[in-house]
Amino acid sequence: MRNIDFEIALLLLLVFLLITFFMSFFEKISDYSGTKAFMQSHFKKTFLADKISFLLPILVIIELLAVILLLLSISNYFFSFSSFNFSRFSLISCALSLMMLLFGQRVAKDYQSSAGITIYFILVVIGLFLLGLQ
């Protein structure tokens, strides 16, 4: 038997993450050169400075993957078109993206941004716990 409260909590969390990751992806894509310039400036005194051209597309792809999987997770919740658990993989892709961002902020010694990323990461872990309780 499925607990409706856990399902609603998970659905709300997935929608929250969808909004968050879609906006992050959209902002990076809509002003890619500005994002790249910001990151190059942000990491100019680190070993990541000359790797931004390689790492930024990877981050964008993982965020896009998270958005697609989140959309599939939410859609599957309402339409039950698959027995595949998209939610687990959407949360894992969100966690991977957040860990990449956290690593970068720690390397850049931007501790305030690191703290903000940690809050999102905690929400993703809560989502994984909610999946386990279903």
N, C-alpha and C positions, 0 to 999 in steps of 0.2 A: 504494500500500500504506500502510495506516495504522499508525503506531507506537503500540503498546499502552501503553508507558510514558508517553508524552505524554497519551494519553487518560485514563489512571488519574490522573495528576497534575492534569489539568484537571477531572476529575470530583470529586476530593477538594477542589480549590479551590472549585468551584461549591457543594458541600455546605457547606463552611466559610462561604462568603458567604451562603448561604441561612440558616444558623443565625444569623449575625450580623445580617443585615438583617431577618429575621423578628422576632427579639427586639427590635431597635430599633423596628420598626414597632409591635409589640405593646405595648411599654412606652409609646410615645407615645399610642396609642389608648386603652389601658386607664386611663391617668391623664392624659387630654388637658388638663384644667384645671391640673393640677399641672405638666405639661410646659410649658404656655403661661406659667404664673406664673414658673417657673424661667427660661425664656428671656427674659421681660420683665425680670426682675431681672438676668440675666447681661448683657443688652445695654442696660441703662438709661442708660449714659453714651455711647451710640453713636447714629449716625443710624438704626440698625435698630430702636431701641426702640419706635417707634410703628408699625412695619411687621410685627411678629410675628404679629398676627392674620391678615395676608394671606400671609406667607411660610411659616408653620408648616403650613397645609394643603397647600401646594405640596410641601414636603419630605415630608410623610406620603404623598402621592399618588405621588411618585417612588420612595419606599421600597416602597410596595405594588406598583408596576410592576416594580421590581427583584425582589421576592419571586415574583411571578407568572411572570416570565420565567425566573428561576432554577429554579422548579418545572418549567416546560415544558422547559427545557434538560436537566435531570436525567432527567425522564421520557422525553424523546426519545432520550437516550443508551441507555436500557434497552429501549424499545419501538419505536423508529424509526418513529414515526407521521407524521413530516413531513420533507421535505428542507430545510425552512427552518432557518437557523442561529440558533436562539434564544440560544445561548451568547454570540455576539457582542453582541447587543442587551441581554442581561442584564448583561454586563460594562460596557457603555457606560452603562446606567442606574445601576449601582452607582457608576461613576466620577463621573457627574453628581451623584448624591446626596452623595458624599464631597467633591466640590469645593464644593458649597453649604455643607456643614458646615465645611470648611477656611476658606472665605471668612469665615464668621461668627466662627470662633474667632480668626482673625487680626484682624478688626475689633475684637473684644472684648479683644484683646491677651492671649489665653489660649494661650500658646506651648506649654505642656505638652500640652494637648489637640490642638493643631495637629500636634505630633510624632506622637501616637497615630494620628491620621487619616492621616498620611502613610504609615504602615506598611500600613494597609489599602489605600491607593491603590496602593502598590507591588505588593501581591498582585494587584490587579485588572489592572495593566499586565502582570505576569507571565502572567496568564490570557490576555490578548490575544496575547502572544507564543506561548504554547502553542497557541492556535488557529491561528496562522500556520504552525506547524511540523507540523500534521496533514496 
